[in-house]
Amino acid sequence: MNNTSLHKKFMLEALKQAKIAARKNEVPVGAVVVKDNKIISRAHNLNITLNDPTAHAEILALRKAAKKLKNYRLTDCDIYVTLEPCPMCAGAMVYARIRKLVYATEEPKSGACKSVLNIVNNSQLNHRIEVIGGICKPQAQKLIKKFFESLRVG
């Protein structure tokens, strides 16, 4: 399987997580952490459910992966996220030493990997992350658009 196929495969798993979040009336963002081409953790947004501003999909997936590996350093791991990470999540990825970030669509208001800031490749920090954007972008955009349209209607 080539890299593009692998990226799509893992992003589709992150999208499944985003759909679970949407069903819980959470902002539909999903994430999976991958090591050695195997998913080691999955998560979706749970901010509202847990009354926790840090319960973003990425943070929850990083926590699960670190616990599974018994190490807060995730140096040989990649993370797949349906939306460009915010500053909090991007910072957590840098501190965890994530190897690669693959995201589906940009976040023009708070994206911290390209759109507004670039924390994951800031030369003043001691770790940089390879970033690939746009994998399954239409699917992620549709999910987010549908979710926010439903909030305006309801």
Order of alpha helices (4+ residues) and beta strands (2+ residues): alpha-beta-beta-alpha-alpha-beta-alpha-beta-beta-alpha
